[in-house]
Amino acid sequence: MTEQLIIGVMGGGTATAGDIETAFRLGSLIAEQGWVLLNGGRNSGIMEASARGARGHGGLTVGILPDDNCSRVSEFITIPILTGMGNARNCINVLSSDIVVACPGGAGTLSEIALALKSNKEVILLNFDIGKPFDQYVNEGLLYYAETPEEVIEKIKKISKNY
């Protein structure tokens, strides 16, 4: 684990208004804890909302972008990292995070969840039911479910004590 806790917030580039509001609140709470928020860095969906929440509360935000230019970087990302790697950047998102929080998303978010679990990273699913294939990771203490951003923060505090 890094000296400063890095919380990876993963989720879809398109999201419902409710999921946007929840991601914003989560980003705000992460910043209030003094943790770093890391996400996919783009100016849409969960990425934009969580970064906006964190930056609005004085937080440091890191965006790992699939692109080799800044055309889709969120204005709320403090440190954009351009990879030019497309979806392969998901591996960097996961491996650079101490704990991963997955908000609703699609195949990209599911790939990040799978990569995190295969790398023995704890994952908290925030209002995101991914189905039975991942149940073994709940039993192994790597996968958790949460219904509110506040519940996510409490789980992170408990998990991070293990470091």
C-alpha positions as CSV (number, residue, x, y, z in Angstrom):
1,M,0.0,0.0,0.0
2,T,1.1,3.5,-0.7
3,E,1.7,6.1,2.0
4,Q,-1.5,7.9,1.0
5,L,-4.5,5.6,0.4
6,I,-5.5,5.5,-3.3
7,I,-9.1,4.6,-3.9
8,G,-9.9,3.5,-7.4
9,V,-13.5,4.5,-8.5
10,M,-14.5,2.5,-11.5
11,G,-17.8,2.8,-13.4
12,G,-19.5,3.5,-16.7
13,G,-19.0,6.4,-19.0
14,T,-22.7,6.6,-19.2
15,A,-24.8,6.6,-16.0
16,T,-28.2,7.4,-14.6
17,A,-28.8,10.6,-12.8
18,G,-28.9,8.7,-9.5
19,D,-25.6,6.9,-10.1
20,I,-24.0,10.3,-11.0
21,E,-25.2,11.8,-7.7
22,T,-23.9,8.8,-5.8
23,A,-20.5,8.9,-7.5
24,F,-20.3,12.7,-6.8
25,R,-21.0,12.0,-3.1
26,L,-18.5,9.1,-3.0
27,G,-15.8,11.4,-4.5
28,S,-16.6,14.1,-1.9
29,L,-16.3,11.6,0.9
30,I,-13.0,10.2,-0.4
31,A,-11.5,13.7,-0.5
32,E,-12.8,14.5,3.0
33,Q,-10.8,11.5,4.3
34,G,-7.7,12.8,2.6
35,W,-7.4,9.9,0.2
36,V,-6.5,10.1,-3.4
37,L,-9.2,9.3,-6.0
38,L,-8.1,7.4,-9.1
39,N,-10.4,6.7,-12.0
40,G,-10.5,6.5,-15.8
41,G,-10.1,10.2,-16.1
42,R,-12.7,10.9,-18.8
43,N,-15.2,13.7,-18.9
44,S,-18.3,11.5,-18.7
45,G,-20.3,9.3,-16.4
46,I,-19.0,8.0,-13.1
47,M,-15.5,9.2,-13.9
48,E,-16.5,12.9,-14.2
49,A,-18.9,12.8,-11.3
50,S,-16.5,11.2,-8.8
51,A,-13.7,13.5,-9.8
52,R,-15.9,16.5,-9.6
53,G,-17.0,15.5,-6.1
54,A,-13.4,14.9,-4.9
55,R,-12.0,18.1,-6.5
56,G,-14.9,20.1,-5.1
57,H,-13.8,19.0,-1.6
58,G,-10.1,19.7,-2.1
59,G,-9.1,16.2,-3.1
60,L,-6.3,15.0,-5.4
61,T,-7.6,13.2,-8.5
62,V,-5.7,11.0,-10.9
63,G,-7.1,9.9,-14.2
64,I,-5.7,7.0,-16.2
65,L,-6.8,7.7,-19.7
66,P,-7.1,5.3,-22.6
67,D,-6.1,8.0,-25.0
68,D,-2.8,9.6,-26.1
69,N,-4.2,13.1,-26.0
70,C,-6.2,15.3,-23.6
71,S,-9.3,15.7,-25.7
72,R,-11.5,13.6,-23.3
73,V,-9.9,14.5,-19.9
74,S,-12.2,15.7,-17.2
75,E,-11.6,19.2,-16.0
76,F,-11.7,17.7,-12.5
77,I,-8.7,15.5,-12.9
78,T,-5.6,16.9,-11.2
79,I,-3.1,14.5,-12.7
80,P,-4.1,13.1,-16.1
81,I,-2.0,10.1,-17.2
82,L,-2.2,9.5,-20.9
83,T,-1.6,5.9,-21.9
84,G,-2.6,5.4,-25.5
85,M,-3.5,1.9,-24.4
86,G,-7.2,1.8,-24.9
87,N,-8.9,-0.7,-22.6
88,A,-5.5,-2.1,-21.6
89,R,-5.3,0.9,-19.3
90,N,-7.8,-0.9,-17.0
91,C,-4.9,-2.9,-15.6
92,I,-3.1,0.3,-14.6
93,N,-6.3,1.6,-13.0
94,V,-6.6,-1.5,-10.8
95,L,-2.9,-2.1,-10.0
96,S,-2.5,1.5,-9.0
97,S,-5.4,1.4,-6.6
98,D,-5.2,0.2,-3.0
99,I,-8.9,-0.5,-2.9
100,V,-11.3,-0.5,-5.8
101,V,-14.9,0.8,-5.6
102,A,-17.0,-0.3,-8.6
103,C,-20.1,1.7,-9.5
104,P,-22.6,0.6,-12.1
105,G,-21.0,0.2,-15.5
106,G,-20.5,-2.2,-18.4
107,A,-17.9,-4.6,-19.7
108,G,-15.0,-2.2,-18.9
109,T,-16.1,-2.0,-15.3
110,L,-16.6,-5.7,-15.1
111,S,-13.0,-6.2,-16.5
112,E,-11.7,-3.9,-13.8
113,I,-13.5,-5.9,-11.1
114,A,-12.1,-9.2,-12.4
115,L,-8.6,-7.8,-12.7
116,A,-8.8,-6.5,-9.2
117,L,-10.0,-9.7,-7.7
118,K,-7.4,-11.7,-9.7
119,S,-4.8,-9.4,-8.2
120,N,-6.1,-10.0,-4.7
121,K,-7.4,-6.4,-4.3
122,E,-10.4,-5.7,-2.2
123,V,-13.4,-4.5,-4.2
124,I,-16.5,-2.7,-2.9
125,L,-19.5,-2.8,-5.2
126,L,-21.6,0.4,-4.8
127,N,-25.2,-0.4,-6.0
128,F,-23.8,-2.7,-8.6
129,D,-25.0,-6.4,-8.7
130,I,-22.6,-8.4,-10.8
131,G,-24.2,-11.8,-10.2
132,K,-23.2,-15.1,-8.9
133,P,-19.9,-15.8,-10.8
134,F,-18.1,-13.6,-8.3
135,D,-19.6,-15.1,-5.1
136,Q,-16.4,-17.0,-4.2
137,Y,-14.7,-13.6,-3.7
138,V,-17.2,-12.6,-1.1
139,N,-16.4,-15.8,0.8
140,E,-12.7,-15.0,0.5
141,G,-13.1,-11.5,2.0
142,L,-12.1,-9.7,-1.2
143,L,-15.5,-8.6,-2.5
144,Y,-18.0,-6.4,-0.5
145,Y,-21.4,-4.9,-1.3
146,A,-22.5,-1.4,-0.3
147,E,-25.6,0.7,-0.9
148,T,-24.4,4.2,0.0
149,P,-21.2,6.2,-0.3
150,E,-21.1,6.5,3.5
151,E,-21.2,2.7,3.7
152,V,-18.3,2.5,1.2
153,I,-16.2,4.9,3.4
154,E,-16.8,2.7,6.5
155,K,-15.8,-0.4,4.6
156,I,-12.6,1.2,3.3
157,K,-11.7,2.2,6.8
158,K,-12.1,-1.3,8.1
159,I,-10.2,-2.8,5.1
160,S,-7.4,-0.3,5.2
161,K,-6.6,-1.3,8.8
162,N,-5.4,-4.6,7.4
163,Y,-2.5,-2.7,5.7
